[in-house]
């Protein structure tokens, strides 16, 4: 079933995107005489912007091929600076229509290229099957689409959006149970969400500034891994500092600082400090961690502590061998990590990522592998095995997942 669902999803995505390209490129042969391009080129010819077949006029009473139209458009582009505002609109419309043929002629449509460069779209489609064999029931079987948009609107500034949609195989009536608003651990039910991020980012007074709703994940996400609304400023190179001030989903105001030092090409050290106002009570979180590579091995370790009086220390470590690169077919990795994350030691909300919710109050190991069976895909299989820190109940969760990148 996983294979069929995944295949159908990919076919839909491919059909959707390639359909746009085919429509723009068109097909070889004559352009029908009732096509709007004849009137558009005739007007450009009458205005002296495009030359006809030697005589200087365009008759438009005989069918032309797409290639011949592209030749007319190429000639008109050479006189674009003499065109009226109305003629420039027609010329741009023709350039879009015959973009593929113009490229075949070696003509670069600069306005269109600039517009394409300004907008970037990427995303992930995911099919996931989670099953818990003991402890509180946690079965998550869904299909998910996560799309990211970036629009460059000024010098160095970009507007970024992230939309996410999800449907449960077991209960489609749950609606858009996706992403940051994935699962309420108290009711084990989905919560509606679509807009995961919406912010602007760009250079400001020697820093990189972010304003809006964005993801906040300092020091490998041990103390916080959530969505916030506010602002942050990042500056520095070898030693990079990020200052943040925002509100969390639970309307808790917080401020934070993270400092990351690239000790060399293979190792980094990070420290962080966050202060959060929860119902008028100030809670502080301190964390530090390190990541380093040794050949094909990646090692990550981090620890955190809050000013709560009990169960206020958390730590995690991970060992990974090799790396799965979606662009390289046959690449893969294997990994194992150990975590102890008491709820009192870190900050979280019921709207955080599914994996974040699973880690809260968990003590134990997670082990598995990633594999790239085809370009721009990734298959993941892992198992979590441990205990709930408070109840001491056993926890064992299995995951099988397929991702498609576009």
Secondary structure as the mmCIF struct_conf table of DSSP 4:
data_model
#
loop_
_struct_conf.conf_type_id
_struct_conf.id
_struct_conf.beg_label_comp_id
_struct_conf.beg_label_asym_id
_struct_conf.beg_label_seq_id
_struct_conf.end_label_comp_id
_struct_conf.end_label_asym_id
_struct_conf.end_label_seq_id
HELX_RH_AL_P HELX_RH_AL_P1 UNK A 2 UNK A 25
BEND BEND1 UNK A 28 UNK A 29
STRN STRN1 UNK A 30 UNK A 31
HELX_LH_PP_P HELX_LH_PP_P1 UNK A 32 UNK A 32
TURN_TY1_P TURN_TY1_P1 UNK A 33 UNK A 34
BEND BEND2 UNK A 35 UNK A 35
HELX_RH_AL_P HELX_RH_AL_P2 UNK A 36 UNK A 46
TURN_TY1_P TURN_TY1_P2 UNK A 47 UNK A 48
BEND BEND3 UNK A 49 UNK A 50
BEND BEND4 UNK A 53 UNK A 56
BEND BEND5 UNK A 62 UNK A 62
STRN STRN2 UNK A 64 UNK A 65
HELX_RH_AL_P HELX_RH_AL_P3 UNK A 66 UNK A 77
TURN_TY1_P TURN_TY1_P3 UNK A 78 UNK A 79
HELX_RH_3T_P HELX_RH_3T_P1 UNK A 80 UNK A 82
BEND BEND6 UNK A 83 UNK A 83
HELX_RH_AL_P HELX_RH_AL_P4 UNK A 85 UNK A 97
TURN_TY1_P TURN_TY1_P4 UNK A 98 UNK A 98
HELX_RH_AL_P HELX_RH_AL_P5 UNK A 99 UNK A 104
TURN_TY1_P TURN_TY1_P5 UNK A 105 UNK A 106
HELX_RH_AL_P HELX_RH_AL_P6 UNK A 110 UNK A 118
STRN STRN3 UNK A 119 UNK A 134
BEND BEND7 UNK A 135 UNK A 136
STRN STRN4 UNK A 140 UNK A 154
TURN_TY1_P TURN_TY1_P6 UNK A 155 UNK A 156
STRN STRN5 UNK A 157 UNK A 168
BEND BEND8 UNK A 169 UNK A 170
HELX_RH_3T_P HELX_RH_3T_P2 UNK A 172 UNK A 174
STRN STRN6 UNK A 177 UNK A 177
HELX_RH_3T_P HELX_RH_3T_P3 UNK A 179 UNK A 181
STRN STRN7 UNK A 184 UNK A 184
TURN_TY1_P TURN_TY1_P7 UNK A 185 UNK A 188
STRN STRN8 UNK A 189 UNK A 189
STRN STRN9 UNK A 192 UNK A 192
STRN STRN10 UNK A 195 UNK A 204
TURN_TY1_P TURN_TY1_P8 UNK A 205 UNK A 206
STRN STRN11 UNK A 207 UNK A 216
HELX_RH_3T_P HELX_RH_3T_P4 UNK A 219 UNK A 221
BEND BEND9 UNK A 222 UNK A 223
STRN STRN12 UNK A 226 UNK A 235
BEND BEND10 UNK A 237 UNK A 238
STRN STRN13 UNK A 239 UNK A 248
TURN_TY1_P TURN_TY1_P9 UNK A 249 UNK A 250
STRN STRN14 UNK A 253 UNK A 264
TURN_TY1_P TURN_TY1_P10 UNK A 265 UNK A 266
STRN STRN15 UNK A 267 UNK A 278
TURN_TY1_P TURN_TY1_P11 UNK A 279 UNK A 280
STRN STRN16 UNK A 281 UNK A 294
TURN_TY1_P TURN_TY1_P12 UNK A 295 UNK A 296
STRN STRN17 UNK A 297 UNK A 306
BEND BEND11 UNK A 307 UNK A 307
BEND BEND12 UNK A 309 UNK A 311
STRN STRN18 UNK A 313 UNK A 321
BEND BEND13 UNK A 322 UNK A 322
TURN_TY1_P TURN_TY1_P13 UNK A 326 UNK A 327
BEND BEND14 UNK A 328 UNK A 328
TURN_TY1_P TURN_TY1_P14 UNK A 329 UNK A 330
STRN STRN19 UNK A 332 UNK A 341
HELX_RH_3T_P HELX_RH_3T_P5 UNK A 343 UNK A 345
BEND BEND15 UNK A 346 UNK A 346
TURN_TY1_P TURN_TY1_P15 UNK A 350 UNK A 351
BEND BEND16 UNK A 352 UNK A 352
HELX_RH_AL_P HELX_RH_AL_P7 UNK A 354 UNK A 359
TURN_TY1_P TURN_TY1_P16 UNK A 360 UNK A 361
STRN STRN20 UNK A 362 UNK A 371
BEND BEND17 UNK A 373 UNK A 374
TURN_TY1_P TURN_TY1_P17 UNK A 375 UNK A 376
STRN STRN21 UNK A 377 UNK A 388
TURN_TY1_P TURN_TY1_P18 UNK A 389 UNK A 391
STRN STRN22 UNK A 394 UNK A 405
#
